[in-house]
Amino acid sequence: MEKTQVKKIENMGLIACLLPVLTLVPAIFKIHLAPGVQSVWGIANVIFVIAGFVLTITALRMKKTRNAVNIIASCICLLWVLILLGAIVVVVVSNM
């Protein structure tokens, strides 16, 4: 891959990993969202986490592109993935 394409993948992965943090903005400013907006926001967060994880892993697989930013971004995405999996496990166990 060209260096510019790889750099774009790195940047998109990092941005996608950090976008779920925007969920905290309404909570900080005590803004109440409609239930439909909350659902869309949650689905968008899941999509961003999965996309960020795939992009960071893609960038890490190439030896030329392994750097501190990619490693940090993949750790952030892995944390989000573990949080999502934990939430799924709690929902499944609580509905049994």
C-alpha positions in Angstrom: 0.0 0.0 0.0 1.1 3.5 -0.5 2.3 5.5 2.5 -0.6 8.0 2.2 -3.2 5.3 2.2 -1.7 3.6 5.2 -1.6 7.0 7.0 -5.3 7.5 6.2 -6.1 4.1 7.7 -4.1 4.9 10.8 -5.9 8.3 11.3 -9.4 6.8 10.6 -8.8 4.0 13.1 -7.7 6.5 15.8 -10.7 8.8 15.1 -13.1 5.9 15.1 -11.8 4.7 18.4 -12.2 8.1 20.0 -15.7 8.9 18.7 -17.6 6.8 21.3 -16.3 9.2 23.9 -18.7 11.8 22.4 -21.4 9.8 24.2 -20.4 11.5 27.4 -21.0 15.0 26.1 -24.8 15.0 26.7 -24.2 13.5 30.2 -21.7 16.2 31.1 -24.0 19.0 30.0 -27.1 17.2 31.5 -28.9 17.1 28.1 -31.7 14.6 27.9 -32.1 12.9 24.6 -35.2 11.3 23.1 -35.2 7.5 23.3 -34.9 7.2 19.5 -31.8 9.5 19.5 -30.3 7.4 22.2 -30.8 4.2 20.2 -29.2 5.7 17.1 -26.4 7.0 19.2 -25.8 3.6 20.7 -25.8 1.9 17.3 -23.4 4.5 15.9 -21.1 3.8 18.8 -21.1 0.1 18.2 -20.3 0.7 14.5 -17.5 3.1 15.3 -16.0 0.6 17.8 -16.1 -2.2 15.3 -14.8 -0.1 12.4 -12.0 1.4 14.6 -10.9 -2.1 15.8 -10.8 -3.4 12.2 -8.8 -0.4 11.0 -6.3 -0.5 13.8 -5.7 -4.2 13.4 -5.3 -3.7 9.7 -2.7 -1.1 10.3 -0.9 -3.2 12.9 -0.6 -6.2 10.7 1.8 -4.4 8.4 5.2 -4.3 9.9 6.0 -1.0 8.3 3.1 0.8 10.0 3.6 -0.4 13.6 4.1 2.6 15.7 3.0 4.0 19.1 -0.1 5.7 17.7 -1.4 2.4 16.2 -0.7 0.4 19.3 -2.5 3.0 21.5 -5.4 3.2 19.1 -5.7 -0.6 19.1 -5.6 -0.7 22.9 -8.4 1.9 23.1 -10.5 -0.1 20.6 -9.9 -3.3 22.5 -11.1 -1.7 25.6 -14.3 -0.5 23.9 -14.8 -4.0 22.5 -14.4 -5.6 25.9 -16.9 -3.1 27.4 -19.4 -3.9 24.6 -18.9 -7.6 25.2 -19.4 -7.2 28.9 -22.6 -5.3 28.3 -23.9 -8.0 26.0 -23.1 -10.7 28.6 -24.9 -8.7 31.4 -28.0 -8.3 29.2 -28.0 -12.0 28.3 -27.5 -13.2 31.8 -30.0 -10.8 33.3 -32.7 -12.0 30.8 -32.3 -15.7 31.8 
